[in-house]
Amino acid sequence: AIYFADSGSSEKMRIDSSGRLLIGTTSARSIANITCKTQIEATDGTAALSITRNDNAAAASTCRLNFGRTRATSLGGVTAVTTNDILGEIRFSGSDGTDLTNHAASIGAVVDGSVSNNTVPGRLVFNTATGSDPVERMRIASTGDVLIATTSASIFNDTSGGGFVVKADGQLVIKKEATSTADPLVWLNDTGQ
């Protein structure tokens, strides 16, 4: 391992034998079943990551946190992703008194359609947990539809359950869980019906 210390020989950072960068800690640990390459630990609010950009540029010029994903099996590859591949995820984990294995909530970006040259459609997925693992509760589809408690934008014709959908074209569907295909509680389309 390589250690970095201040002038008083107090260790501040290390790169361990597995190539992990550890800040504020001397040993790596797993959170949400992942032992990350970069870990920051503290006993106060400094366990944080700060990104600041200072310039006098247009509003589009800002700080960014970029996630990338390919299906390549070697570094530097660009093999195309495919429908339902997870492009990136933010996980929130709390200790259960034993470990930080399970996460209570997450926000993910997922491929939401056919991938082609310069086109990767995506959806945002919001998950929460009542048990050991989160499940999808809401999504914003690549079409702009917002789905709550369902994964289908056409729940009017869905016999498996209900949910709340706000479609990008202005339609609103609220449907209770039922076996009939024609029993929405509310369905407002472009004619106001």
N, C-alpha and C positions, 0 to 999 in steps of 0.2 A: 504494500500500500504506500501511497504518497501522502504526506501530511503537510498542511499549511498552518503556520502559527503566527501570532502577533509578536511584537518585540519582547513581550514577557514570557515567551515560550508557551502560551496558552493556545491549544489547538482550536482552530476556527473552521477548518474544512479538510476533507480528505478524499482521495480517490482510492477506493478499495481494490482488492485483488480481482474483482469481477468487473472493474471499469466503471463502477457506480460513483457518482459525485454526491458526497454526503456533507451537508451544511448543518452545523449545530448538533450533530450526532456522530457517534463513532461506529455504529452498526446499522446496516440496512434492515428494513422490515417490510412485510407485505401489507398492502392496503387494498381492499376489494379484490383479493387474490392476485395482485400484481406487485412484484418487487421492482419498482421503477428505477431507471438509470440515474435520475436526479431526485434527491430527497432533501427536504428542508424541515427541520424540527426546532421548536423553541417552547418555552414555558409561558410565553406571553404572546401578544399580538404581532410579534415580528415574524412568526411562522407564515410568511406571505410572499407573494411574488409581485414585484412592481415593474410596470413597463410605462415609461414616460417618453413622449416625443415633444420636443421644443422647436418650433419653427413658425414662420409667418407665411404659411402656405394655405391653399384652398382647404375647405372643410373636408374634402375626400382624403386629404393627407392626414392619416391618423395612426395610432398604435394598432398593432394586429397580433393576434395569437393564431397561428396557422396550423391546421391539422392536415396531413396528407395521407393518402392510402393508395396502394397499387396491389395488383395480384402477382407481382413479380416475386421470385424466390431468391433474388440476390440484390445486394445494395445497389442503388442507382437505377433500378429497373423501372419501367413505365407500363407494365402489362395492365390492360384496361380492367377496371372494376366492373361489376355487374349488378343487376337489380337485387336489392335487399342487403348489399354489402354495407356494413357500418363504417362510415368514413372517419368518425371521431366521436368521443363521448366524454362528458364531464360527469364524474361519479362523486356522490356525497356519502361518506361512511362514518358511522359512530361506533364507539367501542361497546360491546355487549358484556364487558367485564372479563372477557377471555382474549379477544383479538379484534381486529378491524376488518375481518374477512367479508362480511356482508355489507352491501351498500343500501341505504334507505331510499335514495332517489337518484335519478340520472337524467341528463339531457343528451340526446344523441342526434347525429346527422346520418341519414341513411339514403343510399341510392334509391330513387323512386321512379324507375322507368328504364328505357333502353339507352345505353351509352353509345355515343358515336363521336366522330372527330369534333373536338371543342364543345361537346354537349354532355354534361353529367347532371341529369335531373335529380333533385334531392328533396327530402322531407326532414322536418325536425320532429323528434319524438320525445315526449315528456313521460317519465316513468316514476311511480311511487310504490312503496312497499307497505303491506300490512303484515307480512310474514318475513321470510328469510331473503326473498329476492323481489326486486321491483318488477311491476308489469306495466305495460303501456296504458296510460290514462287519457292522453291527448296527443294529437298530431296536427301539424300544419303540412299538408301535402304539397307536392310540386305544383299543383294546379292552383294553389291558394286556398283550397277548401280547409276549414278547421273542423276537426272531428274530435268529439269528447265522448268517452265511454264506448267507442266503436272504432273499427279500423276500416269500415266501408262507407264511402261517400253516398252510396245508394241504399241506405238503411230502410227506405220506404219499401223496397222489395226484398228485404232481408228477413228470413224467418228465424234466425239464430239469436236475435237479441235486439236491444234498443240502443238509443244514444241520442246525441245532440250534434247536428251538423249545420254549419254555416257555409254554404257554397259560395265560391268566388263570383258566380253569376247572380247572387242576390237571394237565392233560395234558402229557406230555413226549414229544417226538419227536426222535430222532437218526437221520438217514438219510444213507447214503453216496450219492455221485453214481452214478446208474445209469440204465438205460433202462426198468426195470420200475416199475410203479406200486405194487407191493406188497412192497417189500423194505427196510423200515426196519431199522436195526440195533437200535434200541430204540423201543418205543412203549408208554408207560404212560398209560392213561386212567383214568377215575374208578372202574373196577372193578379196577385194579391190573394190567391186562394190557398 
